[in-house]
Amino acid sequence: MAVADFLFATAILVAFSIIDQLDRVAKEINAAVGRATGLKTDVTKDADVEALMDKTVEFGGSINFVVPSAGIIRDGQMINTDKETGKVKKVMSTDAFRLVMEVDLIGSFIVLREVAKRMVDNGWIGVLCTISSVNKCGQASQLNYSSTKVSVALWPKSLAGEFHMKKIKDIRAGGIAPGYVGTTGGSWYGPGCS
């Protein structure tokens, strides 16, 4: 909500995978700062993201700023040993690693690609802003999550280079690394998380 308040310009489209949160956040934005609508979106599916972009344009007229911040965590150590024997008793599953990659990395890529495509084709001035909570430092027991965040932290430089090569002048690429934020998903970090 605080991010939506700060970034609000003409229209905001909020996408959550949990429909009750989608409706709640859209209502809070509408009550506080303006107008918002929502669309349940799976960021790992091209068709869902394309529908999200089309609805955003229909609702607000253009897309000028995006922060692809969909993310999940499936924390766990890559290997976990038994305290008594020192032998490996559990490992991070490939499915847990892959799921975080799909949402946090590939989902962010699809969102950025679809927004950039529309910005270029329509001549919209815009900003693509990646978000990386742990940036380049990583986090123990989050090999999967940290891997995605390190990757997206590097994207602005690559994107800026691509835009420069193609003489795309009105779209900027940047990144933010705010650390842990006290969202519903991150609330287990405790009250000091803000």
Residue frames as a rotation matrix with the C-alpha (Angstrom) as fourth column:
MET 1
0.570 0.821 0.000 0.00
0.821 -0.570 0.000 0.00
0.000 0.000 -1.000 0.00
ALA 2
0.448 -0.464 -0.764 2.77
0.152 -0.803 0.576 2.48
-0.881 -0.375 -0.289 0.88
VAL 3
-0.662 -0.697 0.274 4.52
0.351 0.034 0.936 1.77
-0.662 0.716 0.222 -2.43
ALA 4
-0.194 0.689 0.698 1.24
0.969 0.025 0.244 2.26
0.151 0.724 -0.673 -4.30
ASP 5
0.719 0.418 -0.555 0.68
0.555 -0.826 0.098 5.59
-0.417 -0.378 -0.826 -2.52
PHE 6
0.020 -0.840 -0.542 4.16
0.049 -0.541 0.840 6.75
-0.999 -0.043 0.031 -3.49
LEU 7
-0.812 -0.472 0.342 4.02
0.290 0.183 0.940 5.66
-0.506 0.862 -0.012 -7.12
PHE 8
0.082 0.959 0.273 0.42
0.796 0.102 -0.597 6.63
-0.600 0.266 -0.754 -7.90
ALA 9
-0.918 -0.287 -0.274 0.09
0.066 -0.791 0.609 8.82
-0.391 0.541 0.745 -10.97
THR 10
-0.544 0.758 -0.359 -2.89
-0.804 -0.348 0.483 8.21
0.241 0.551 0.799 -13.23
ALA 11
0.648 0.756 -0.094 -3.85
-0.706 0.642 0.299 4.60
0.286 -0.128 0.950 -12.65
ILE 12
-0.523 -0.767 0.373 -2.48
-0.844 0.528 -0.097 1.56
-0.123 -0.365 -0.923 -10.90
LEU 13
0.515 0.620 -0.591 -3.26
-0.612 0.750 0.253 -2.02
0.600 0.231 0.766 -11.68
VAL 14
-0.172 -0.510 0.843 -2.54
-0.951 0.310 -0.006 -4.41
-0.258 -0.803 -0.538 -8.84
ALA 15
0.347 0.245 -0.905 -1.94
-0.568 0.823 0.006 -8.08
0.747 0.512 0.425 -9.60
PHE 16
-0.299 -0.362 0.883 -1.89
-0.904 0.405 -0.139 -10.72
-0.307 -0.839 -0.448 -6.90
SER 17
-0.724 0.070 -0.686 -2.19
-0.288 0.874 0.392 -14.46
0.627 0.482 -0.613 -7.16
ILE 18
-0.732 0.511 -0.451 -4.49
0.676 0.468 -0.568 -14.55
-0.079 -0.721 -0.688 -4.12
ILE 19
-0.343 0.641 0.686 -7.80
0.573 -0.435 0.694 -13.03
0.744 0.632 -0.218 -5.13
ASP 20
0.634 0.609 -0.478 -8.89
0.751 -0.334 0.571 -11.81
0.188 -0.720 -0.668 -1.65
GLN 21
-0.074 -0.734 -0.675 -5.66
0.653 -0.547 0.523 -9.80
-0.754 -0.402 0.520 -1.34
LEU 22
-0.740 -0.157 0.655 -6.19
0.657 -0.383 0.650 -8.44
0.148 0.910 0.386 -4.85
ASP 23
0.171 0.913 0.371 -9.63
0.634 -0.390 0.667 -7.06
0.754 0.121 -0.646 -3.98
ARG 24
0.613 0.043 -0.789 -8.48
0.755 -0.325 0.569 -5.73
-0.232 -0.945 -0.232 -0.60
VAL 25
-0.391 -0.857 -0.335 -5.49
0.657 -0.515 0.550 -3.83
-0.644 -0.005 0.765 -1.98
ALA 26
-0.627 0.232 0.744 -7.45
0.614 -0.440 0.655 -2.37
0.479 0.867 0.134 -4.91
LYS 27
0.501 0.865 -0.036 -10.11
0.664 -0.358 0.657 -1.11
0.555 -0.353 -0.753 -2.45
GLU 28
0.383 -0.436 -0.814 -7.45
0.737 -0.388 0.554 0.41
-0.557 -0.812 0.172 -0.17
ILE 29
-0.725 -0.665 0.181 -5.82
0.624 -0.522 0.582 2.25
-0.293 0.535 0.793 -3.08
ASN 30
-0.281 0.712 0.643 -9.19
0.628 -0.370 0.685 3.48
0.725 0.597 -0.344 -4.33
ALA 31
0.685 0.582 -0.438 -10.07
0.693 -0.336 0.638 4.80
0.224 -0.740 -0.634 -0.87
ALA 32
0.315 -0.659 -0.683 -6.70
0.664 -0.361 0.655 6.43
-0.678 -0.660 0.323 -0.26
VAL 33
-0.381 -0.730 -0.568 -5.27
0.073 -0.636 0.768 7.88
-0.922 0.251 0.296 -3.45
GLY 34
-0.503 0.137 -0.853 -7.26
-0.805 -0.434 0.405 7.37
-0.315 0.890 0.329 -6.58
ARG 35
0.611 0.776 -0.154 -8.38
-0.766 0.531 -0.362 4.57
-0.200 0.339 0.919 -8.77
ALA 36
-0.636 -0.767 0.081 -7.19
-0.734 0.634 0.245 1.01
-0.240 0.096 -0.966 -9.05
THR 37
0.627 0.736 -0.254 -8.39
-0.774 0.626 -0.093 -2.25
0.091 0.255 0.963 -10.44
GLY 38
-0.195 -0.714 0.672 -7.10
-0.720 0.570 0.396 -5.77
-0.666 -0.407 -0.625 -10.19
LEU 39
0.580 0.293 -0.760 -6.56
-0.733 0.595 -0.330 -8.84
0.356 0.748 0.560 -12.29
LYS 40
0.611 -0.363 0.704 -5.50
-0.277 0.735 0.619 -12.22
-0.742 -0.573 0.348 -11.00
THR 41
0.682 -0.481 -0.550 -2.26
-0.661 -0.085 -0.745 -12.95
0.312 0.873 -0.376 -12.84
ASP 42
0.756 -0.583 0.298 0.21
0.347 0.742 0.574 -15.82
-0.556 -0.330 0.763 -12.98
VAL 43
0.587 -0.552 -0.593 3.44
-0.646 -0.760 0.068 -14.02
-0.488 0.343 -0.803 -13.93
THR 44
-0.422 -0.764 0.488 4.98
-0.266 0.619 0.739 -17.27
-0.867 0.182 -0.465 -15.14
LYS 45
-0.056 0.504 0.862 2.44
0.799 0.540 -0.263 -17.50
-0.598 0.674 -0.433 -17.97
ASP 46
-0.914 -0.381 0.142 2.92
0.378 -0.666 0.643 -15.30
-0.150 0.641 0.753 -21.03
ALA 47
-0.389 0.840 0.379 -0.82
0.526 -0.135 0.840 -15.12
0.756 0.526 -0.389 -21.80
ASP 48
0.408 0.523 -0.748 -1.67
0.912 -0.192 0.363 -13.99
0.046 -0.830 -0.555 -18.25
VAL 49
-0.299 -0.608 -0.735 0.94
0.590 -0.724 0.359 -11.22
-0.750 -0.326 0.575 -18.35
GLU 50
-0.907 0.029 0.420 -0.21
0.367 -0.437 0.821 -10.10
0.208 0.899 0.385 -21.80
ALA 51
0.067 0.997 0.029 -3.79
0.723 -0.069 0.688 -9.88
0.688 -0.025 -0.726 -20.47
LEU 52
0.268 -0.068 -0.961 -2.53
0.862 -0.428 0.271 -7.89
-0.430 -0.901 -0.056 -17.47
MET 53
-0.746 -0.616 -0.254 -0.77
0.421 -0.731 0.537 -5.41
-0.516 0.294 0.804 -19.76
ASP 54
-0.669 0.563 0.485 -3.80
0.446 -0.218 0.868 -5.06
0.594 0.797 -0.105 -22.02
LYS 55
0.366 0.842 -0.396 -6.07
0.842 -0.119 0.526 -4.39
0.396 -0.526 -0.753 -19.04
THR 56
-0.078 -0.489 -0.869 -3.59
0.756 -0.597 0.268 -1.88
-0.650 -0.636 0.416 -17.62
VAL 57
-0.950 -0.277 0.148 -3.54
0.298 -0.646 0.703 0.05
-0.099 0.712 0.695 -20.92
GLU 58
-0.282 0.932 0.230 -7.33
0.568 -0.031 0.823 -0.10
0.773 0.362 -0.520 -21.17
PHE 59
0.443 0.469 -0.764 -7.65
0.892 -0.146 0.428 1.15
0.089 -0.871 -0.483 -17.59
GLY 60
0.314 -0.419 -0.852 -4.94
0.496 -0.693 0.524 3.82
-0.810 -0.587 -0.010 -17.53
GLY 61
0.934 0.125 -0.336 -4.21
-0.193 -0.613 -0.766 4.68
-0.302 0.780 -0.548 -21.15
SER 62
0.425 -0.853 -0.301 -0.51
-0.441 0.095 -0.892 3.81
0.790 0.513 -0.336 -21.03
ILE 63
0.857 -0.335 -0.391 2.15
0.515 0.526 0.677 2.10
-0.021 -0.782 0.623 -18.95
ASN 64
0.659 -0.608 0.443 4.97
-0.276 -0.743 -0.609 4.36
0.700 0.279 -0.658 -17.83
PHE 65
-0.255 -0.728 0.637 6.47
-0.921 -0.017 -0.388 2.66
0.293 -0.686 -0.666 -14.79
VAL 66
0.718 0.474 -0.510 6.77
-0.298 0.871 0.390 -0.94
0.629 -0.128 0.767 -13.69
VAL 67
-0.335 -0.734 0.590 8.33
-0.939 0.212 -0.270 -2.68
0.073 -0.645 -0.761 -10.72
PRO 68
0.290 0.440 -0.850 7.95
-0.386 0.867 0.317 -6.43
0.876 0.236 0.421 -11.25
SER 69
-0.436 -0.472 0.766 7.84
-0.847 -0.074 -0.527 -7.50
0.305 -0.879 -0.367 -7.63
ALA 70
0.750 0.638 -0.174 6.10
-0.557 0.751 0.354 -10.87
0.357 -0.169 0.919 -7.69
GLY 71
-0.347 -0.926 -0.150 8.05
-0.647 0.352 -0.677 -13.20
0.679 -0.138 -0.721 -5.51
ILE 72
0.855 0.509 -0.098 7.84
-0.291 0.628 0.722 -16.29
0.429 -0.589 0.685 -3.40
ILE 73
-0.206 -0.912 0.355 10.18
-0.954 0.107 -0.279 -17.90
0.217 -0.396 -0.892 -0.95
ARG 74
0.871 0.274 -0.407 10.81
-0.172 0.947 0.271 -21.57
0.460 -0.166 0.872 -0.34
ASP 75
0.253 -0.838 0.483 13.54
-0.932 -0.346 -0.112 -21.27
0.261 -0.422 -0.868 2.26
GLY 76
0.967 -0.064 0.248 15.74
-0.045 0.912 0.409 -24.18
-0.252 -0.406 0.878 3.10
GLN 77
0.102 -0.993 -0.065 19.37
-0.648 -0.116 0.753 -25.12
-0.755 -0.034 -0.655 3.16
MET 78
0.157 -0.115 -0.981 20.78
-0.918 0.349 -0.188 -26.81
0.364 0.930 -0.051 0.10
ILE 79
-0.099 -0.141 -0.985 21.97
0.174 0.972 -0.157 -29.56
0.980 -0.187 -0.072 2.42
ASN 80
0.330 0.259 0.908 20.94
-0.849 -0.340 0.405 -30.08
0.413 -0.904 0.108 6.02
THR 81
-0.388 -0.608 -0.693 22.97
-0.216 0.791 -0.573 -32.44
0.896 -0.072 -0.438 8.21
ASP 82
0.670 0.525 -0.525 22.09
0.303 0.453 0.839 -34.48
0.678 -0.721 0.144 11.24
LYS 83
0.588 -0.423 0.690 23.55
-0.705 -0.686 0.180 -32.95
0.397 -0.592 -0.701 14.41
GLU 84
0.637 -0.299 0.710 24.71
-0.451 0.603 0.658 -36.29
-0.625 -0.740 0.249 15.78
THR 85
0.526 -0.398 0.751 26.03
0.571 0.820 0.034 -38.09
-0.630 0.411 0.659 12.72
GLY 86
-0.213 -0.586 -0.782 27.05
-0.238 -0.745 0.623 -35.14
-0.948 0.319 0.019 10.55
LYS 87
-0.769 0.006 0.640 25.49
0.551 0.515 0.657 -36.97
-0.325 0.857 -0.399 7.58
VAL 88
-0.864 0.491 -0.113 23.12
-0.473 -0.711 0.520 -35.27
0.175 0.503 0.846 5.17
LYS 89
-0.718 0.668 0.193 19.54
0.373 0.605 -0.704 -35.84
-0.587 -0.434 -0.683 6.25
LYS 90
0.453 0.888 0.083 17.69
0.616 -0.244 -0.749 -33.46
-0.644 0.390 -0.658 3.93
VAL 91
-0.745 -0.640 0.186 18.33
0.575 -0.475 0.666 -31.45
-0.338 0.604 0.722 0.76
MET 92
-0.285 0.628 -0.724 16.55
-0.480 -0.748 -0.459 -28.58
-0.830 0.216 0.515 -0.98
SER 93
0.112 0.394 0.912 14.35
0.555 0.737 -0.386 -30.14
-0.824 0.549 -0.136 -3.62
THR 94
-0.848 -0.362 0.388 14.75
0.503 -0.316 0.805 -29.29
-0.169 0.877 0.450 -7.26
ASP 95
-0.028 0.929 0.369 11.04
0.868 -0.160 0.469 -28.40
0.495 0.333 -0.802 -7.30
ALA 96
0.594 0.207 -0.777 11.54
0.677 -0.650 0.345 -25.81
-0.434 -0.731 -0.526 -4.53
PHE 97
-0.427 -0.819 -0.383 14.49
0.341 -0.538 0.771 -24.30
-0.837 0.198 0.509 -6.40
ARG 98
-0.786 0.108 0.608 12.69
0.611 -0.012 0.792 -24.34
0.093 0.994 -0.057 -9.76
LEU 99
0.244 0.970 -0.011 9.44
0.952 -0.237 0.193 -22.81
0.184 -0.058 -0.981 -8.45
VAL 100
0.388 -0.181 -0.904 11.25
0.421 -0.837 0.349 -19.78
-0.820 -0.516 -0.249 -7.02
MET 101
-0.736 -0.677 0.013 13.14
0.274 -0.279 0.920 -19.37
-0.619 0.681 0.391 -10.32
GLU 102
-0.455 0.645 0.614 9.87
0.859 0.135 0.494 -19.51
0.236 0.752 -0.615 -12.27
VAL 103
0.596 0.778 -0.198 8.10
0.802 -0.561 0.208 -16.82
0.051 -0.282 -0.958 -10.23
ASP 104
0.583 -0.348 -0.734 10.88
0.304 -0.744 0.595 -14.52
-0.753 -0.570 -0.328 -9.05
LEU 105
-0.464 -0.858 -0.218 13.16
0.018 -0.256 0.967 -14.61
-0.885 0.445 0.134 -12.09
ILE 106
-0.815 0.168 0.555 11.23
0.580 0.263 0.771 -15.76
-0.016 0.950 -0.312 -15.15
GLY 107
0.255 0.960 -0.119 8.05
0.961 -0.265 -0.079 -13.97
-0.108 -0.094 -0.990 -14.01
SER 108
0.279 -0.240 -0.930 9.99
0.186 -0.936 0.298 -10.70
-0.942 -0.256 -0.216 -13.65
PHE 109
-0.790 -0.610 0.063 11.49
0.129 -0.066 0.989 -11.21
-0.599 0.790 0.131 -17.11
ILE 110
-0.445 0.693 0.567 8.09
0.888 0.262 0.377 -11.76
0.113 0.672 -0.732 -18.73
VAL 111
0.527 0.659 -0.536 6.61
0.736 -0.670 -0.101 -8.66
-0.426 -0.341 -0.838 -17.06
LEU 112
-0.032 -0.621 -0.784 9.55
-0.020 -0.783 0.621 -6.45
-0.999 0.035 0.013 -18.07
ARG 113
-0.852 -0.308 0.423 9.54
0.363 0.234 0.902 -7.78
-0.376 0.922 -0.088 -21.64
GLU 114
-0.158 0.892 0.422 5.82
0.980 0.092 0.174 -7.21
0.116 0.442 -0.890 -22.13
VAL 115
0.581 0.307 -0.754 5.91
0.488 -0.873 0.020 -3.71
-0.651 -0.380 -0.657 -20.64
ALA 116
-0.330 -0.809 -0.487 8.99
-0.033 -0.506 0.862 -2.70
-0.944 0.300 0.140 -22.66
LYS 117
-0.710 0.124 0.693 7.40
0.684 0.353 0.638 -4.02
-0.165 0.928 -0.335 -25.86
ARG 118
0.334 0.932 0.137 4.34
0.942 -0.337 -0.007 -1.83
0.040 0.131 -0.991 -25.31
MET 119
0.413 -0.266 -0.871 6.42
0.249 -0.887 0.389 1.22
-0.876 -0.377 -0.300 -24.32
VAL 120
-0.668 -0.743 -0.039 8.51
0.115 -0.155 0.981 0.97
-0.735 0.651 0.189 -27.49
ASP 121
-0.604 0.454 0.655 5.60
0.797 0.309 0.520 0.24
0.034 0.836 -0.548 -29.86
ASN 122
0.461 0.887 0.036 3.50
0.875 -0.461 0.150 3.11
0.149 -0.038 -0.988 -28.47
GLY 123
-0.128 -0.616 0.777 6.28
0.396 -0.750 -0.529 5.66
0.909 0.240 0.340 -27.96
TRP 124
0.881 0.473 0.034 5.61
0.133 -0.316 0.940 5.90
0.455 -0.823 -0.341 -24.22
ILE 125
-0.122 -0.862 0.492 8.21
-0.603 -0.329 -0.727 7.40
0.788 -0.386 -0.479 -21.91
GLY 126
0.825 0.535 -0.183 8.87
-0.226 0.609 0.760 4.84
0.518 -0.585 0.624 -19.22
VAL 127
-0.180 -0.829 0.529 10.93
-0.959 0.027 -0.283 3.37
0.220 -0.558 -0.800 -16.45
LEU 128
0.585 0.200 -0.786 11.60
-0.060 0.977 0.204 -0.33
0.808 -0.072 0.584 -15.87
CYS 129
-0.017 -0.556 0.831 12.70
-0.906 -0.344 -0.248 -0.82
0.424 -0.757 -0.498 -12.28
THR 130
0.052 -0.032 -0.998 13.89
0.126 0.992 -0.025 -4.16
0.991 -0.125 0.056 -10.96
ILE 131
0.480 0.131 0.868 13.66
-0.808 -0.319 0.495 -4.94
0.342 -0.939 -0.048 -7.25
SER 132
0.152 -0.559 -0.815 16.13
0.127 0.829 -0.544 -7.02
0.980 -0.021 0.197 -5.29
SER 133
0.893 0.331 0.304 15.74
-0.225 -0.258 0.940 -7.36
0.389 -0.908 -0.156 -1.54
VAL 134
0.755 -0.651 0.081 19.06
0.224 0.372 0.901 -9.09
-0.616 -0.662 0.426 -0.90
ASN 135
0.739 -0.430 -0.519 20.86
-0.659 -0.623 -0.422 -7.65
-0.142 0.654 -0.744 -3.94
LYS 136
0.378 -0.676 -0.632 24.36
-0.478 0.442 -0.759 -9.11
0.793 0.589 -0.156 -4.34
CYS 137
-0.330 -0.593 0.735 24.95
-0.925 0.048 -0.377 -10.24
0.188 -0.804 -0.564 -0.76
GLY 138
-0.322 0.266 -0.909 22.76
-0.094 0.946 0.310 -13.35
0.942 0.186 -0.280 -0.72
GLN 139
0.051 0.421 0.906 21.17
-0.984 -0.134 0.118 -14.91
0.171 -0.897 0.407 2.32
ALA 140
-0.920 -0.377 0.106 21.79
-0.392 0.889 -0.238 -18.21
-0.004 -0.261 -0.965 4.11
SER 141
-0.619 0.667 0.415 19.04
0.362 0.711 -0.603 -20.78
-0.697 -0.223 -0.682 3.60
GLN 142
0.517 0.778 -0.356 17.82
-0.027 -0.401 -0.916 -18.87
-0.855 0.483 -0.186 0.53
LEU 143
-0.559 -0.795 0.233 20.04
0.183 0.156 0.971 -20.14
-0.809 0.586 0.058 -2.28
ASN 144
-0.277 0.546 0.791 17.08
0.958 0.223 0.182 -20.19
-0.077 0.808 -0.585 -4.67
TYR 145
0.752 0.631 -0.192 15.66
0.633 -0.772 -0.057 -16.78
-0.184 -0.079 -0.980 -3.69
SER 146
0.332 -0.712 -0.619 19.07
-0.029 -0.664 0.748 -15.09
-0.943 -0.230 -0.241 -3.48
SER 147
-0.550 -0.543 0.634 19.99
0.569 0.313 0.761 -16.43
-0.611 0.780 0.137 -6.93
THR 148
0.181 0.695 0.696 16.98
0.972 -0.236 -0.017 -14.69
0.152 0.679 -0.718 -8.47
LYS 149
0.875 0.219 -0.432 17.66
0.351 -0.902 0.253 -11.40
-0.334 -0.373 -0.866 -6.67
VAL 150
-0.113 -0.968 -0.224 21.30
0.149 -0.239 0.959 -11.28
-0.982 0.075 0.172 -7.72
SER 151
-0.480 -0.029 0.877 20.19
0.849 0.238 0.472 -11.80
-0.222 0.971 -0.090 -11.32
VAL 152
0.492 0.759 0.427 17.55
0.838 -0.545 0.004 -9.06
0.236 0.356 -0.904 -11.35
ALA 153
0.608 -0.356 -0.710 20.02
0.255 -0.759 0.599 -6.67
-0.752 -0.545 -0.371 -9.68
LEU 154
-0.482 -0.872 0.084 22.19
0.293 -0.070 0.954 -6.98
-0.826 0.485 0.289 -12.81
TRP 155
0.009 0.575 0.818 19.40
0.955 0.238 -0.178 -6.45
-0.297 0.783 -0.547 -15.33
PRO 156
0.767 0.374 -0.522 19.27
0.239 -0.921 -0.307 -2.62
-0.596 0.111 -0.796 -15.39
LYS 157
-0.091 -0.883 -0.461 22.80
-0.431 -0.383 0.817 -2.39
-0.898 0.273 -0.345 -16.79
SER 158
-0.717 -0.150 0.681 22.08
0.430 0.674 0.601 -5.00
-0.549 0.724 -0.419 -19.47
LEU 159
0.254 0.911 0.325 18.75
0.903 -0.103 -0.416 -3.39
-0.346 0.399 -0.849 -20.39
ALA 160
0.595 -0.100 -0.798 20.26
-0.085 -0.995 0.061 0.10
-0.799 0.031 -0.600 -20.55
GLY 161
-0.514 -0.855 -0.065 22.92
-0.246 0.075 0.966 -1.27
-0.822 0.513 -0.249 -22.91
GLU 162
-0.498 0.413 0.762 20.32
0.784 0.589 0.194 -2.89
-0.369 0.695 -0.617 -25.14
PHE 163
0.603 0.774 -0.195 18.20
0.638 -0.614 -0.465 0.29
-0.479 0.156 -0.864 -25.27
HIS 164
0.238 -0.611 -0.755 21.30
-0.337 -0.781 0.526 2.34
-0.911 0.129 -0.392 -26.14
MET 165
-0.730 -0.550 0.406 22.26
0.125 0.477 0.870 -0.06
-0.672 0.686 -0.279 -28.95
LYS 166
-0.353 0.703 0.617 18.75
0.933 0.315 0.175 0.17
-0.072 0.637 -0.767 -30.42
LYS 167
-0.910 -0.090 0.404 18.54
0.153 -0.980 0.127 3.96
0.385 0.177 0.906 -29.93
ILE 168
0.221 0.942 -0.253 15.59
0.661 0.046 0.749 3.64
0.717 -0.333 -0.613 -27.55
LYS 169
-0.633 -0.613 0.473 15.86
0.206 -0.722 -0.660 6.96
0.746 -0.320 0.584 -25.73
ASP 170
-0.218 0.646 0.731 12.67
-0.676 -0.641 0.365 7.35
0.704 -0.415 0.576 -23.71
ILE 171
0.836 0.443 -0.324 12.83
-0.096 0.700 0.708 4.20
0.540 -0.560 0.628 -21.59
ARG 172
-0.065 -0.838 0.541 15.08
-0.872 -0.216 -0.439 4.06
0.485 -0.501 -0.717 -18.55
ALA 173
0.492 0.133 -0.860 16.15
0.201 0.944 0.261 1.01
0.847 -0.302 0.437 -16.56
GLY 174
-0.214 -0.541 0.813 16.97
-0.755 -0.437 -0.489 1.12
0.620 -0.719 -0.315 -12.88
GLY 175
0.003 0.191 -0.982 16.94
0.374 0.910 0.178 -1.01
0.927 -0.368 -0.069 -9.80
ILE 176
0.156 0.051 0.986 16.19
-0.827 -0.538 0.159 -0.72
0.539 -0.841 -0.042 -6.12
ALA 177
-0.215 -0.271 -0.938 17.33
0.300 0.896 -0.328 -2.92
0.929 -0.352 -0.111 -3.25
PRO 178
0.177 0.402 0.898 15.29
-0.566 -0.705 0.427 -1.91
0.805 -0.585 0.103 -0.19
GLY 179
-0.895 -0.387 0.221 16.16
-0.409 0.515 -0.754 -4.88
0.178 -0.765 -0.619 2.00
TYR 180
-0.703 0.662 -0.262 13.40
0.675 0.736 0.049 -6.80
0.225 -0.142 -0.964 3.71
VAL 181
-0.733 0.557 0.391 10.04
-0.479 -0.831 0.283 -5.07
0.482 0.020 0.876 3.75
GLY 182
-0.870 0.388 0.305 7.23
-0.142 0.396 -0.907 -5.74
-0.473 -0.832 -0.289 6.24
THR 183
-0.397 0.754 -0.523 4.68
-0.803 -0.010 0.596 -7.17
0.444 0.656 0.610 3.82
THR 184
0.614 0.678 0.405 2.29
-0.780 0.599 0.179 -9.99
-0.121 -0.426 0.896 4.56
GLY 185
0.848 -0.318 -0.424 4.75
0.044 0.840 -0.541 -12.37
0.528 0.440 0.726 2.92
GLY 186
-0.108 -0.994 0.008 7.74
0.185 -0.028 -0.982 -10.94
0.977 -0.105 0.187 4.79
SER 187
0.456 0.401 0.795 6.07
-0.588 -0.534 0.607 -10.39
0.668 -0.744 -0.007 8.15
TRP 188
0.921 -0.104 -0.374 7.79
0.307 0.787 0.535 -13.38
0.239 -0.608 0.757 9.72
TYR 189
-0.045 -0.982 0.185 11.02
0.534 -0.180 -0.826 -11.33
0.844 0.061 0.532 9.73
GLY 190
-0.205 0.030 -0.978 9.58
0.974 -0.090 -0.207 -9.48
-0.095 -0.995 -0.011 12.73
PRO 191
0.693 0.646 -0.321 8.55
0.648 -0.753 -0.117 -5.95
-0.317 -0.126 -0.940 13.71
GLY 192
0.055 -0.757 -0.652 11.91
0.051 -0.650 0.758 -4.40
-0.997 -0.075 0.003 12.79
CYS 193
-0.595 -0.224 0.772 11.29
0.720 0.280 0.635 -5.21
-0.358 0.934 -0.006 9.13
SER 194
0.419 0.766 -0.487 10.13
0.373 -0.634 -0.678 -2.06
-0.828 0.103 -0.552 7.37
